[in-house]
Amino acid sequence: MTSKKVDVLVVGAGVMSATLGQLLQLLDPSLNIMMVERLSRVAGESSHALNNAGTGHAGYCELNYTLERADGQVDISRALAINTAYEISLQFWSYLVENGMLPSPEKFINPICHQSFVWGEQNVAFLRKRYDALHTHHLFEEMEYSEDHAVLQKWMPLVMAHRDPLQKVAATQVKHGTDVDFGILTRKLIKAMTQSPTFDLKLSHTVTRMKQYPDGRWHVRIRDNHTKQSKTVDAGFVFLGAGGGALPLLQKSDIPESMGYGGFPVSGQWLICKNPDVVKQHASKVYGRAPTGAPPMSVPHLDTRMIDGQPALLFGPFASITTKFLKEGSVLDLFSSLKSNNLKPMLSVARDNLDLTRYLITEAFRSHKERVASLQAFYVDAREEDWELASAGQRVQIIKGCDVKGGKLEFGTEIVAAKDGTLAALLGASPGASVSVRAMLDVIERCFKSRMKSADWQRKLKEMIPSYGESLDENQALLGFVREKTLRTLGLLKQE
Ligand SMILES: Cc1cc2nc3c(=O)[nH]c(=O)nc-3n(C[C@H](O)[C@H](O)[C@H](O)COP(=O)(O)OP(=O)(O)OC[C@H]3O[C@@H](n4cnc5c(N)ncnc54)[C@H](O)[C@@H]3O)c2cc1C
């Protein structure tokens, strides 16, 4: 029996669904939006502060966004794309702060210097080339570079303390980098939406099935986790923002666009510092270079975080092997996702990525002492007793078919949308929450095509995101205007 008819059904109460819901509610307050979440709380999976690194990814410090090409040049195109995407998030959050829909910014976003740090001749040469390629672009013009131990001692005292003075080292920094508590951000976005009578939040409810009817609408089966009763919601548009749970739901939708997709789950762990005296000595995010053979999401970094308003120091993530798609998922998730249409890509990825699998298994069995030894490359004086292991979130990397090898593993994010625009899903988790606004605008552009072109929605979008429809990569004056405004509104101008 159909119990309710809605315009929009968003599955999952993470940062993606929260952002999409908020954007749609602002564009058309009359839309009936239902959000369904299997857990009893919002932001309980990847969007929870401890389940991600909280880095406002802008390409300032992440060395895996600027790869060295075969000709020795550093390719900065991905860093430019991520930086401009993050500027869109900053503009939207600024708009919400200015209009009282998000709280005072320091509750969810804080200025934390973004630094890259490397050692060894080859890595130093790479960082210098990366700096040369980036800082001449207006998006990165505030980036600083140094190989001088005395300068680096000032930039990152904990990292430089008792370091061999003869070691060849180099670092870059951008002072207006950010740390974001995506858990708080998500909770506040959803709280703001609940003020509207057209928004309905259903916690402890799991989406179990869905079917499209000839009129194009989706009948979505939702189970109440307490009573075990199910009901059907009739939705005009469905967004599968279920994080690791998006792939199984996309498969259930049976849309032709879902065919061939598979997932490769990777779990993560942090070392968290228990010693407040050590926490106090560090005030930046320091990203290094991933060890050879390591997947891009295991780039090590030593991070100052603000979690629920309290400073913390984390090192990691240590990637590990898992068969679960969600932290609170089932060990059968990976096996249940095997379908006849994705078997070939899944098997070929398994065959071609034995090194990655071996790496993840080895990582899973590392001792505390070995993990602290990795930390000591960043912080020489690290003591085992000051750090404890905690689990981070899960990521389901995308597997898809390809002509050459039969299947390929991807580390980015992808939106899969039905041709008729009635359903969309977000797969993958990188660069993740930081680019949630750009990703959700993509969903709206693909699934609400004609309304998106209307003068009313265009005007509202420009009001919320002043650079909407223009290129910050190409328009230096516009970047200057929006960056000055967002840094000021979000309190991100770091005091010297
Ligand atoms: C170790 C790690 C570090 C990361 N670091 C960063 C970082 O520094 N910066 C950054 O920007 N991003 C980072 N990310 C990525 C970021 O955390 C994710 O991209 C983002 O949180 C994903 O949000 P989401 O809303 O898609 O998923 P989630 O937050 O996981 O939300 C999905 C929700 O859907 C619910 N759900 C699932 N299935 C169902 C169902 N059938 N019915 C109802 N509900 C369902 C889940 O319970 C969950 O609450 C990191 C991720 C990991 C794992």
The ligand as an SDF file (V2000), in Angstrom:
LIG
                    3D

 53 58  0  0  0  0  0  0  0  0999 V2000
   38.8490    7.5860    6.0470 C   0  0  0  0  0  0  0  0  0  0  0  0
   38.1070    8.6510    5.2920 C   0  0  0  0  0  0  0  0  0  0  0  0
   38.6100    9.9440    5.2490 C   0  0  0  0  0  0  0  0  0  0  0  0
   37.9250   10.9260    4.5300 C   0  0  0  0  0  0  0  0  0  0  0  0
   38.4140   12.2030    4.5660 N   0  0  0  0  0  0  0  0  0  0  0  0
   37.7440   13.1870    3.9280 C   0  0  0  0  0  0  0  0  0  0  0  0
   38.2050   14.5230    4.0270 C   0  0  0  0  0  0  0  0  0  0  0  0
   39.2150   14.8020    4.6770 O   0  0  0  0  0  0  0  0  0  0  0  0
   37.5190   15.4880    3.3730 N   0  0  0  0  0  0  0  0  0  0  0  0
   36.4080   15.2030    2.6300 C   0  0  0  0  0  0  0  0  0  0  0  0
   35.8520   16.1230    2.0610 O   0  0  0  0  0  0  0  0  0  0  0  0
   35.9300   13.9460    2.5430 N   0  0  0  0  0  0  0  0  0  0  0  0
   36.5650   12.9280    3.1760 C   0  0  0  0  0  0  0  0  0  0  0  0
   36.1010   11.6490    3.1230 N   0  0  0  0  0  0  0  0  0  0  0  0
   34.9180   11.3560    2.2780 C   0  0  0  0  0  0  0  0  0  0  0  0
   33.6350   11.7860    2.9600 C   0  0  0  0  0  0  0  0  0  0  0  0
   33.6070   11.3400    4.2900 O   0  0  0  0  0  0  0  0  0  0  0  0
   32.4650   11.2240    2.1670 C   0  0  0  0  0  0  0  0  0  0  0  0
   32.6120   11.5310    0.8020 O   0  0  0  0  0  0  0  0  0  0  0  0
   31.1400   11.8040    2.6080 C   0  0  0  0  0  0  0  0  0  0  0  0
   30.9990   11.8070    4.0090 O   0  0  0  0  0  0  0  0  0  0  0  0
   30.0440   10.9750    1.9650 C   0  0  0  0  0  0  0  0  0  0  0  0
   28.8060   11.4700    2.3740 O   0  0  0  0  0  0  0  0  0  0  0  0
   27.5070   10.6890    1.9890 P   0  0  0  0  0  0  0  0  0  0  0  0
   26.3800   11.5340    2.4110 O   0  0  0  0  0  0  0  0  0  0  0  0
   27.5750   10.2740    0.5600 O   0  0  0  0  0  0  0  0  0  0  0  0
   27.6090    9.3010    2.8060 O   0  0  0  0  0  0  0  0  0  0  0  0
   27.3860    8.9820    4.3450 P   0  0  0  0  0  0  0  0  0  0  0  0
   27.8000   10.0640    5.2430 O   0  0  0  0  0  0  0  0  0  0  0  0
   28.0070    7.6310    4.5640 O   0  0  0  0  0  0  0  0  0  0  0  0
   25.8170    8.8670    4.4590 O   0  0  0  0  0  0  0  0  0  0  0  0
   25.0920    7.8270    3.8510 C   0  0  0  0  0  0  0  0  0  0  0  0
   23.9520    7.4620    4.7800 C   0  0  0  0  0  0  0  0  0  0  0  0
   23.0780    6.5720    4.1070 O   0  0  0  0  0  0  0  0  0  0  0  0
   22.5740    5.6500    5.0520 C   0  0  0  0  0  0  0  0  0  0  0  0
   22.0740    4.4800    4.3310 N   0  0  0  0  0  0  0  0  0  0  0  0
   22.7800    3.5380    3.6730 C   0  0  0  0  0  0  0  0  0  0  0  0
   21.9690    2.6220    3.1180 N   0  0  0  0  0  0  0  0  0  0  0  0
   20.6960    2.9970    3.4340 C   0  0  0  0  0  0  0  0  0  0  0  0
   19.4120    2.4480    3.1480 C   0  0  0  0  0  0  0  0  0  0  0  0
   19.2730    1.3350    2.4190 N   0  0  0  0  0  0  0  0  0  0  0  0
   18.3120    3.0760    3.6480 N   0  0  0  0  0  0  0  0  0  0  0  0
   18.4380    4.2210    4.3760 C   0  0  0  0  0  0  0  0  0  0  0  0
   19.6430    4.7730    4.6790 N   0  0  0  0  0  0  0  0  0  0  0  0
   20.7520    4.1790    4.1950 C   0  0  0  0  0  0  0  0  0  0  0  0
   23.7730    5.3640    5.9310 C   0  0  0  0  0  0  0  0  0  0  0  0
   23.3930    4.8420    7.1820 O   0  0  0  0  0  0  0  0  0  0  0  0
   24.4250    6.7270    6.0290 C   0  0  0  0  0  0  0  0  0  0  0  0
   24.0160    7.4430    7.1690 O   0  0  0  0  0  0  0  0  0  0  0  0
   36.7280   10.6270    3.8370 C   0  0  0  0  0  0  0  0  0  0  0  0
   36.2070    9.3300    3.8960 C   0  0  0  0  0  0  0  0  0  0  0  0
   36.8770    8.3500    4.6200 C   0  0  0  0  0  0  0  0  0  0  0  0
   36.2970    6.9780    4.7030 C   0  0  0  0  0  0  0  0  0  0  0  0
  1  2  1  0
  2  3  1  0
  2 52  2  0
  3  4  2  0
  4  5  1  0
  4 50  1  0
  5  6  2  0
  6  7  1  0
  6 13  1  0
  7  8  2  0
  7  9  1  0
  9 10  1  0
 10 11  2  0
 10 12  1  0
 12 13  2  0
 13 14  1  0
 14 15  1  0
 14 50  1  0
 15 16  1  0
 16 17  1  0
 16 18  1  0
 18 19  1  0
 18 20  1  0
 20 21  1  0
 20 22  1  0
 22 23  1  0
 23 24  1  0
 24 25  2  0
 24 26  1  0
 24 27  1  0
 27 28  1  0
 28 29  2  0
 28 30  1  0
 28 31  1  0
 31 32  1  0
 32 33  1  0
 33 34  1  0
 33 48  1  0
 34 35  1  0
 35 36  1  0
 35 46  1  0
 36 37  1  0
 36 45  1  0
 37 38  2  0
 38 39  1  0
 39 40  1  0
 39 45  2  0
 40 41  1  0
 40 42  2  0
 42 43  1  0
 43 44  2  0
 44 45  1  0
 46 47  1  0
 46 48  1  0
 48 49  1  0
 50 51  2  0
 51 52  1  0
 52 53  1  0
M  END
$$$$
